[in-house]
Amino acid sequence: MQNLLRLLLKYNFQITFIILEVIALSMVLRVNPLPNSRSFQLMEGFHAAVYGTLNRLGSYAGMRGENQRLVLENARLKYRLAQFEEPSGAAVMPVMGIDSLDYDLIPARVINHSVNKAFNYLTLDRGYSHGVKADMAVIGPDGIAGVVRNVSARYCTVISVLNPEFRASVKLLRSDFFGSLQWNGGSYMKARLVEIPSHAPVAPGDTVVTSGFSAIFPEGEMVGTVETIDLTPSGSFYDIRLAMSQDMKKLRYVYIVRNFHQQEVRNLEALTDE
Amino acid sequence: MNRELIRYILRFVLVVLVQVLVLNNLQFSGYINPYVYVWFILVLPFDTPGWLVLILAFFLGLGIDLFPQGISGPGSSLGIHAAATVFLAFMRPYVLNWIGSREERDSRYIPDAVHLGWLLFAGYVMIMAGMHHFMLFTIEEFSFRHLLRVLFRTLLSTFFTGILILIWEAIRPSGPK
């Protein structure tokens, strides 16, 4: 017993280190060593409260700019709505042309997001009780923002465009050649567009929009503009750098796209693949 | 003694506030995040008991953890800074042993620029900040798959943390007597 005490005293530094490090790491891994520990809950509560307060303060500070953007967006939407209305103004006819998108939009507020991590995510204040499902597209006022990953009753998390796991099928607006959008770290305003064949006409400043192929994003949503153009080593494809139109740092309000035909398209494609 | 205690308490609060209110909101690029708060642990007096340094480090890290880092995602969680800073405190005596001269060690001796000299202090800061940042980014990414990126972030951020600490040492009113 005495030997044990002497040993503990002798190595008090190392033992304190191990104890504190285990506590810290278990917090990181959300392993709660004392499930009903009051202090642990208090700390988690404080953490959440600080997040909430700063988020609210941030919303107030950005109110003016946010308002302007909303007004602009409203104008744009009204203009689009007018295109769908009958000239007589009698009844609103659903137009089922090739461009018509059989989707609606769920407005949501961004309550948490990152832009400077290796894998970036967003958290939105809409969940399955509002009709949100996994794999729905998320669009900001200036362009695409991500794809819904996990959904709870009132919230959902979104794989940001700024995440190597994010993929979207996009196309050059001018020539309709399509490729794939990727982000592999680095600047949060730049992304890569790959798989555009090298015979496609492309110039810096060209607009890139979603292709509508994945049944996630509707066709024609703004993605960004071409910045620099390189050839891949084999020379048969372009490796294009894009300037993204949506500033992910300024994202406060977004739309979740509910595509009514996504499941049907998926099932049909799965059937064909078999 | 009491004065010293109050000085260190104020200093603790100061570094947490500077870190969470100013430095966490700076964004030079996605790769550079200076964490100057480690300075508090670096310049604790030599005769501070090891267990006390560890406990101070734990609460300092936790203090930083409690505040969101600028714009933060679900990836940031409680305990990351605490773990990295406790590790830093654990390595402190070994690094000091390695670089410091033993003779000068008495209760007045503080491992800052005045006592170590600028060159040695700069080396001390860079080694310690490097270890802390490496731990921090490794825990944050939580896989060795991105080892290269972790190393890259560590190098860049360590450089900036080091420069900021050295500037702070140069301009701050002279340390405790």
Chai-1 contact restraints between the chains, C-beta under 6 A:
chainA,res_idxA,chainB,res_idxB,connection_type,confidence,min_distance_angstrom,max_distance_angstrom,comment,restraint_id
A,N12,B,W51,contact,1.0,0.0,6.0,A-B,restraint_1
A,F13,B,G50,contact,1.0,0.0,6.0,A-B,restraint_2
A,T16,B,W51,contact,1.0,0.0,6.0,A-B,restraint_3
A,T16,B,L54,contact,1.0,0.0,6.0,A-B,restraint_4
A,F17,B,L54,contact,1.0,0.0,6.0,A-B,restraint_5
A,F17,B,F90,contact,1.0,0.0,6.0,A-B,restraint_6
A,L20,B,L54,contact,1.0,0.0,6.0,A-B,restraint_7
A,L20,B,F58,contact,1.0,0.0,6.0,A-B,restraint_8
A,L20,B,V86,contact,1.0,0.0,6.0,A-B,restraint_9
A,E21,B,V86,contact,1.0,0.0,6.0,A-B,restraint_10
A,A24,B,G79,contact,1.0,0.0,6.0,A-B,restraint_11
A,A24,B,A82,contact,1.0,0.0,6.0,A-B,restraint_12
A,A24,B,A83,contact,1.0,0.0,6.0,A-B,restraint_13
A,A24,B,V86,contact,1.0,0.0,6.0,A-B,restraint_14
A,L25,B,A83,contact,1.0,0.0,6.0,A-B,restraint_15
A,M27,B,L78,contact,1.0,0.0,6.0,A-B,restraint_16
A,M27,B,G79,contact,1.0,0.0,6.0,A-B,restraint_17
A,V28,B,S77,contact,1.0,0.0,6.0,A-B,restraint_18
A,V28,B,G79,contact,1.0,0.0,6.0,A-B,restraint_19
A,V28,B,I80,contact,1.0,0.0,6.0,A-B,restraint_20
A,F46,B,L66,contact,1.0,0.0,6.0,A-B,restraint_21
A,H47,B,L66,contact,1.0,0.0,6.0,A-B,restraint_22
A,H47,B,L78,contact,1.0,0.0,6.0,A-B,restraint_23
A,V50,B,F67,contact,1.0,0.0,6.0,A-B,restraint_24
A,Y51,B,P68,contact,1.0,0.0,6.0,A-B,restraint_25
A,L54,B,P68,contact,1.0,0.0,6.0,A-B,restraint_26
A,S114,B,I71,contact,1.0,0.0,6.0,A-B,restraint_27
A,S114,B,S72,contact,1.0,0.0,6.0,A-B,restraint_28
A,S114,B,G73,contact,1.0,0.0,6.0,A-B,restraint_29
A,V115,B,I71,contact,1.0,0.0,6.0,A-B,restraint_30
A,N116,B,G30,contact,1.0,0.0,6.0,A-B,restraint_31
A,K117,B,G73,contact,1.0,0.0,6.0,A-B,restraint_32
A,K117,B,G75,contact,1.0,0.0,6.0,A-B,restraint_33
A,A118,B,E141,contact,1.0,0.0,6.0,A-B,restraint_34
A,N120,B,G73,contact,1.0,0.0,6.0,A-B,restraint_35
A,Y121,B,G73,contact,1.0,0.0,6.0,A-B,restraint_36
A,Y121,B,P74,contact,1.0,0.0,6.0,A-B,restraint_37
